[in-house]
Amino acid sequence: MHFMTSKKKNIIEEPAEAYEVTPTNEVTSEELHPILVQLLEKSIKEIEDGKTSSHEEVMKRFREKFPLQK
C-alpha cells in the first residue's frame, strides 16, 4: 500500500490567459459534412417510420438478456 508522505496539497489556479468563446446555438446544414447530413436525414426518417425503440423498451430487453444479481 502506498501512502502520501508529502503534506503539500494540490492547488488549482486560474489560467493566466482569458479565452473568449462565442457559442453558436444554430448550425446550418452548409456547415455540416454531407455524410453527416445524410445520416441525420436517415435517422429522422427511421424515427418517423417507427423503427426505433424507447429507452424503457431497450432497458427491458437488456435486463432480460443480462439479469443482474442483487
C-alpha positions in Angstrom: 0.0 0.0 0.0 1.3 3.4 -0.9 0.9 6.4 1.5 1.4 10.0 0.7 4.2 11.4 2.7 4.1 15.0 1.4 1.9 17.4 3.3 1.6 19.6 0.2 -1.8 19.8 -1.3 -2.6 20.2 -5.0 -3.6 23.8 -5.7 -5.8 24.7 -8.7 -5.2 28.2 -10.1 -6.9 30.2 -12.7 -5.1 30.2 -16.1 -3.2 33.3 -16.9 -4.9 33.8 -20.3 -8.5 34.6 -20.7 -10.2 32.8 -23.6 -13.1 34.2 -25.4 -15.6 31.7 -26.6 -18.7 32.7 -28.7 -21.1 29.8 -28.6 -23.2 29.2 -31.7 -26.5 27.7 -30.9 -27.6 27.2 -34.5 -25.6 25.2 -37.1 -26.7 25.4 -40.7 -26.6 22.4 -43.0 -24.0 24.1 -45.1 -21.6 23.8 -42.1 -22.2 20.1 -41.7 -20.4 17.4 -43.6 -22.6 15.9 -46.4 -22.3 12.4 -44.9 -23.4 13.7 -41.5 -26.4 15.4 -43.2 -27.4 12.1 -44.9 -27.1 10.2 -41.6 -29.2 12.7 -39.8 -31.9 12.5 -42.5 -31.8 8.7 -42.4 -32.2 8.8 -38.6 -35.1 11.2 -38.7 -36.8 9.0 -41.3 -36.4 5.9 -39.1 -37.9 7.8 -36.2 -40.9 8.9 -38.3 -41.4 5.3 -39.6 -41.4 4.0 -36.1 -38.2 1.9 -36.5 -36.8 3.0 -33.2 -37.2 1.8 -29.6 -37.9 3.8 -26.5 -35.4 3.8 -23.6 -37.7 1.7 -21.5 -38.0 -1.0 -24.2 -34.2 -1.1 -24.6 -33.6 -1.4 -20.9 -36.3 -4.1 -20.5 -34.5 -6.2 -23.3 -31.2 -5.5 -21.7 -32.4 -6.7 -18.2 -33.9 -9.9 -19.8 -30.7 -10.6 -21.7 -28.3 -9.8 -18.8 -30.0 -10.4 -15.5 -28.1 -8.8 -12.7 -28.0 -10.4 -9.3 -28.7 -8.3 -6.3 
